[in-house]
Amino acid sequence: MINETASFFEKCAKDIGLSIKIPRPSKATKITCATINGVAGTSLVVAGIAVSSKTLVVLGTLGLAGATALALDK
């Protein structure tokens, strides 16, 4: 998914005359980022529940969704 998105934007830039190269993360980088997003998301959800903050729960849920997306990206 990340590679397809990067390729799409590189093609769009090429069509308008720009030359860009978007770096692709390695598998180890994706795993590290997914782990950090998971820990941060879980922490935000727990903190949001502890202090009754819907905003923290939503941010935590978004972090967990991002971690899941990274973990599932092949």
N, C-alpha and C positions, 0 to 999 in steps of 0.2 A: 504494500500500500504506500509506503514512504517513497519507494523508488518510482512508482507510477506518478505520484504527485510531483516529485522533483522533475521527472522527465516532462510532464505536462508544462510546468512553469518554464523550464529551459526552452521548450519548443515555442511557447508564447513569446519569450524574450527574443528568440532568434527571428521570429516572424516580424518583430518591430525593429530589428536591426541591432539588438544588444547581444553581447557574448558573455554569458554567465555559466558558471559550473557550480551546482549546488552539491555540497558534500553529502555522501551517503554514510549513515552511521554503521559501524560494524555490529556483529551479533553480540559481542561482549558489551558494547556501549548500550545497545537496546536492553539487555538484561539488567545492567546497572541502573539505567533510567527507570525501567519498570519497577525495580525493587524500591528505589527511592520514592517514586510516585505512590507506590502501594503503602509504604510506611507513613509518608506524609498524609495521604488520603485517610488512612485509618486513624491517625492521630487527630486530624481535623474533625472527623465524624465523632470520635469519642469526646473530644473537647466540646463540640457542638451539643452533644447530648447532655454532657455534664453541666453546661451553663445555659441550656435551653436556647441555643442560638441556631435559628434556621439557616442563616447565612453560612456558618461554619459547616453545618451538615451538607449543604449544597456544594460548597467548595471541596469538601472531602469526597463526596460522591463523584464529582468531576475528576478529582485526582485518581480515584480508584478506576474510573472508566478509562482514563488515559493509560494507566498501568495495564489494564486488561487489553487495550488495543495494541500496546507495544508488545505484550507477551504473545499475542495471537498473530502478529505480523510475521510473515514468513520470508 
